[in-house]
Amino acid sequence: MNISKSINMQERARKRIPGMTQLLSKRPDMFAPGVWPGYYSKAKGVEVWDLDGNRYLEMSISGIGANILGYADDDVDDAVHEAINTGSSSSLNCPEEVELADLLCEIHPWAEKVRLSRTGGEAMVIAVRIARAYTGKDKVAFCGYHGWHDWYLSANLGTENALGEHLLPGLSPCGVPKGLTGTALPFRYNDIEELKNIISKNKSELAAIIMEPIRGAQPKPGFLEEVRSIATETGAVFILDEISAGFRMNTGGAHMLYGIEPDIAVFSKALGNGYPIAAIIGKGDIMESAQNSFISSTMWTERIGPTAALATIKKHRSVDAGKHLMQIGKQIQKGWEMLAEKNGLKLNVGGIPPASHFSFKYENSQAMKTLFVQLMLEKGFLASTLFYAMYAHKDSHVKQYLQAVDEVFAKIFTLNQKGEIEKQLKGLPASEGFKRLT
Ligand SMILES: Cc1ncc(COP(=O)(O)O)c(C=O)c1O
């Protein structure tokens, strides 16, 4: 397979763009350095073409979960083309933003007001600002990943590695004002005692409790309910980050499946099927605090984002995409487990089915993962240890994929027995955690 154009582009990017890409999760060294194509010329449905014209079946991160329906979905793109043809921005506001706000509140009847922005991390900054404005307090308790911004990275100020368990080990808060030290306090998912401990020491200073409704593990019975009541008792705004979980199992926030009502929920990623859009929805009095602060940006007013979101939600709802994504994801998880057993490999499989992941339970797991990516590329698949389902994935794609996985697992088992995994790699093993690119 020739990927010379893709490799040349990677060389150019390395020289010109610090860190090479704008998103850590799309850096080629996170997959298989030297063999992962890294750049695409075209994407449609479940297919992706690299710069050298090689065609792949997408069975990896699917635009890191943004392309929930599939690449270049005709229904969404038709709506977007119409928005472009009729002017994607002007001195006046687009009505689509009001329609989107109405639709999000219709889907989530507990929410009364909505602000829109364009990226997930940025939308979380807005949610945190609103919570701080509403309560007049500074500190936040959080669990999980919520973006790259100061409020979040400040958790690593003055500590060894607070974010190691929530995001990645090795993240430096370099550039984050030291004055934010002690304002973002982490607790672990399903660990109510850890949250209670934070509350006991910071009760009068807490503006918000921030978490994803679900990520890897299922919530323990009563966990989400207890967090909800702790937030109510302390007067902290309960913010659910639905940027990754939302629109993956159902049409709307995952919290609806667990019968939990937050004070604010934040969406992005799947909301626009790959077009930039994010939404902060919440209870009326809390959201109104946005007016006591200053939260405003030119590009939050363009028309493509809300147009794409409206088309995505309407299609998602009409085809019951959540059901399909669950069905596809379950097949993948079952397939990995069954094929690992068949081929004598030890795997950990986890995640909600539409956002599944596995890891090799071996000391050289990174090298094994890299070889998996490399061998799957040779068979025409973009594949890694993460799988995000798209509506465009059909049972036939899963079948094709699992057949290839069977062959690749068999090969990995044999090579591992012989101690030859590293020898087979065409490049270095994939990076683990955050590593500076030189
Ligand atoms: C739960 C969660 N919050 C926030 C973000 C950040 O969103 P973005 O990458 O759009 O800034 C992500 C991205 O992966 C996420 O999964």
The ligand as an SDF file (V2000), in Angstrom:
LIG
                    3D

 16 16  0  0  0  0  0  0  0  0999 V2000
  -17.0740   14.5290   27.6380 C   0  0  0  0  0  0  0  0  0  0  0  0
  -16.3230   15.5250   26.8150 C   0  0  0  0  0  0  0  0  0  0  0  0
  -16.3100   16.8190   27.1790 N   0  0  0  0  0  0  0  0  0  0  0  0
  -15.6690   17.7470   26.4560 C   0  0  0  0  0  0  0  0  0  0  0  0
  -14.9870   17.4060   25.3010 C   0  0  0  0  0  0  0  0  0  0  0  0
  -14.2720   18.4640   24.5240 C   0  0  0  0  0  0  0  0  0  0  0  0
  -14.9770   18.7270   23.3440 O   0  0  0  0  0  0  0  0  0  0  0  0
  -14.2340   19.3900   22.0960 P   0  0  0  0  0  0  0  0  0  0  0  0
  -13.1820   18.4320   21.6460 O   0  0  0  0  0  0  0  0  0  0  0  0
  -15.3110   19.6110   21.0810 O   0  0  0  0  0  0  0  0  0  0  0  0
  -13.6550   20.6920   22.5810 O   0  0  0  0  0  0  0  0  0  0  0  0
  -14.9610   16.0670   24.8970 C   0  0  0  0  0  0  0  0  0  0  0  0
  -14.2040   15.6550   23.7040 C   0  0  0  0  0  0  0  0  0  0  0  0
  -13.8230   14.5450   23.5210 O   0  0  0  0  0  0  0  0  0  0  0  0
  -15.6350   15.1090   25.6720 C   0  0  0  0  0  0  0  0  0  0  0  0
  -15.6330   13.7990   25.3300 O   0  0  0  0  0  0  0  0  0  0  0  0
  1  2  1  0
  2  3  1  0
  2 15  2  0
  3  4  2  0
  4  5  1  0
  5  6  1  0
  5 12  2  0
  6  7  1  0
  7  8  1  0
  8  9  2  0
  8 10  1  0
  8 11  1  0
 12 13  1  0
 12 15  1  0
 13 14  2  0
 15 16  1  0
M  END
$$$$
